[in-house]
Amino acid sequence: MGADDASEGGEEDEDSGAEFLVWPENWAAVLLFCRCDTQWMWESGACTGLDYNRVEAVMRIDCIARSQRSDLLTDVRVLERTALPLINSRD
């Protein structure tokens, strides 16, 4: 699969205005990750990660099949691990 096969709907990053590509197989995880943007936990001024109970609630609200939830959460956790250093490096 080449770069041309990635989704080019071009979600726009609200902070930078930059567009980014998302591979079709990752699209559901990216959408869930974005839907969970208010579910981050904070301690002593640092972001510690997503509240997985709330992520599960979002999956239920979005009617995501139980059979898909485990794999989707695994993918969201990859996004979370990538996002945490960026979130915590903001001034």
C-alpha positions as CSV (number, residue, x, y, z in Angstrom):
1,M,0.0,0.0,0.0
2,G,1.5,3.3,-1.0
3,A,1.2,6.8,0.3
4,D,-1.5,7.5,-2.3
5,D,-3.7,4.9,-0.6
6,A,-4.0,6.9,2.6
7,S,-7.1,8.9,3.4
8,E,-6.7,12.4,2.1
9,G,-9.8,13.8,3.6
10,G,-7.2,15.7,5.4
11,E,-8.3,16.2,9.0
12,E,-6.9,19.6,10.0
13,D,-4.9,19.9,13.2
14,E,-6.7,22.6,15.1
15,D,-3.5,23.9,16.7
16,S,-1.2,24.0,13.7
17,G,-3.5,24.1,10.7
18,A,-1.5,21.2,9.2
19,E,-3.2,18.4,7.4
20,F,-2.2,14.8,8.0
21,L,-2.8,11.5,6.3
22,V,-4.4,8.5,8.0
23,W,-4.2,5.0,6.6
24,P,-7.6,3.5,6.2
25,E,-6.9,0.7,8.6
26,N,-6.2,3.3,11.3
27,W,-9.1,5.6,10.6
28,A,-11.5,4.1,13.3
29,A,-8.8,4.5,16.0
30,V,-8.1,8.1,15.0
31,L,-11.8,9.0,15.1
32,L,-12.1,7.4,18.6
33,F,-9.0,9.1,19.8
34,C,-10.4,12.5,18.6
35,R,-13.7,11.7,20.2
36,C,-11.9,11.1,23.6
37,D,-10.2,14.5,23.5
38,T,-11.9,15.5,26.8
39,Q,-11.0,12.2,28.6
40,W,-7.4,12.9,29.6
41,M,-6.3,12.5,33.2
42,W,-4.1,15.1,34.8
43,E,-2.0,15.0,38.0
44,S,0.2,17.7,39.3
45,G,0.0,19.7,36.1
46,A,1.0,16.8,33.9
47,C,-1.1,14.7,31.6
48,T,-0.9,11.0,32.7
49,G,-3.0,9.5,29.9
50,L,-6.5,8.7,28.9
51,D,-9.1,7.4,31.3
52,Y,-9.9,4.0,29.8
53,N,-13.2,3.7,31.6
54,R,-14.3,6.9,29.8
55,V,-12.8,5.7,26.5
56,E,-14.9,2.5,26.9
57,A,-18.0,4.7,27.6
58,V,-17.3,6.6,24.4
59,M,-17.1,3.3,22.5
60,R,-20.5,2.3,23.9
61,I,-22.1,5.6,23.1
62,D,-20.7,5.3,19.5
63,C,-22.2,1.8,19.3
64,I,-18.8,0.2,18.5
65,A,-19.2,-3.6,18.5
66,R,-17.8,-5.4,21.5
67,S,-15.8,-7.6,19.2
68,Q,-13.9,-4.5,17.9
69,R,-13.3,-2.7,21.2
70,S,-10.1,-4.5,22.3
71,D,-8.3,-4.0,19.0
72,L,-9.5,-0.4,18.8
73,L,-8.3,0.3,22.4
74,T,-4.9,-1.1,21.5
75,D,-4.6,1.2,18.6
76,V,-5.8,4.2,20.6
77,R,-3.1,3.4,23.2
78,V,-0.5,3.7,20.5
79,L,-1.8,7.2,19.7
80,E,-1.9,8.0,23.4
81,R,1.8,7.0,23.9
82,T,2.7,9.2,21.0
83,A,0.6,12.2,22.2
84,L,1.6,12.2,25.8
85,P,5.1,13.7,25.3
86,L,3.7,16.3,23.0
87,I,1.0,17.3,25.4
88,N,3.4,17.5,28.4
89,S,6.0,19.5,26.4
90,R,3.6,22.4,25.8
91,D,4.3,25.7,27.6
